[in-house]
Amino acid sequence: MSTVIPDVLSNYAAFQQWIEGQMSGLQGHDKGNPWQEFAKHLVPLTDFGKNFQNFKDNPRKTHDKGWDIKADGTSDHDTRTLFTQTKFKMPSQNDLDAVISSFVPLAGVKEGQMPLSGMAVDREDVFSPS
């Protein structure tokens, strides 16, 4: 028995081109919502994502504190929480920096506290949200 893979899944470039076509002409939440739904179904299939359950959308679409999807650990004794930011594209390093910066408070770093190791900030001795 042979498995036939659709052309769109034959390689990364074909898949990327297909996704670009699906998102063409969409802006803002019209583009973000289907991408977020895709991620909500994809992440649990990954080795890391299998450690979490109850994937839920952030009820806020703007000023969402940096996360789009939240999931809980797989048992009552597993207190871990997975916060996921879903972006269709990251066109620049500044966009990536903004996403990473939004996760700092989620990691428990308080304003005025030392930043996470290796994090690029203007002042390396304190974290200050922008």
N, C-alpha and C positions, 0 to 999 in steps of 0.2 A: 504494500500500500504506500503510495507516495502522497506527500503533502504539497498542495499547490499554494504558494504564497502569492497574494495579489501583488501586482507590479508596484503599487504604492508602498508596500512594505519590503520591497526587495533590497533597498539600501537607504541610508540616511538622507541622501540628497533627494531621492524620490519622495520620501515621507515629508521632508521639510517643504518641498515644493507643493505637495498636496495640502499640507496644513496652511501654508501661506495663501493658497487659493481659497480655502474655507474661510479664512479670516479677512480676506480682501474686502475693503470698504467698511469694515466694522470699526467702531471707535469705543473707547472707554469701557463701560460695563458690558456693552454688547459683545465686545471682544473678550473681556475678562471672565464673564460668567461661564461660558462653555469651557474655557481653558481650566477654570477652577473645578468644574464638574469632572473634567477629564482627570485632573490631578487627584481628585478625591477617590477615584476608582483605581488609579494607577499606583499610588503610594502604598496601599495595603498589599500589593502584589510583590513589592520589593522585599529583600531580606530584612532590611531595617524596619520597614513599615509593618511587617507581620507581627511586630512586637506591640502593636497598638490596635485599638478598637474604637467604635463609636465616632467615626470621622464626621465632624459637623462643621458647617459653614459659620464664619463669623457673622453675626446678625448685622454688623455695621459694614457698609461698603466703602465709606470714606472715614478718615480719622479712625482707622481700625486698629491702631497701635502696632501695625506691621504684620499682622497675621490674617490669613484668609481661611485656613482650615485648622481645626484643633482636634486632637485625638487623645484618648486616655490609654493608660497601660492596660494590659490584657487581663488583669485580675484585680480584686478588691485590695490586695496587698501591694500591687504595683502602682505607686503614686506618680510615675512619670507622666509627663504631658508632652505631646508633640505639637509644636506650632509650625505651620507650613505657610510660606508666602508663595503664591502662584503668579508668575509673570510670564506672559507670552514671549517677550523678548527683553533682553537687557542690552540696549544699544551702546551703553557707555559704562566706564568704570564708576562714574559718579552715580549712575542708577544703582549699580551693585552696592556701592558704599552706603547709599541711602537705605537700602533694604537691610544690610547688615547692621547699620546703626539703629534701626528700629527694633532689632532683636535684643539689643544690649539690656534694656530694662526687663525684658522677659527672662533674661539669664540671671536676674537678681542683682545687677550692678546698679547701685543707687547713685543719684547725681552727687558729684563731689568725691566719689569713691574711685579708687584706682581702676583703670580700664582692664579689659580682658587682655591677656598676654598676646602680643603680636598685632593688636588692633591699631590701625592708623587713625590718630586724632591730632588736632592742632596742638593741644597740650597733652603730653603723655602722662602727666601725673594725676589728672582727674577726667572723669566722664562728664560731659555737658551736652545734653540733647540740643539739637539744632531746631 
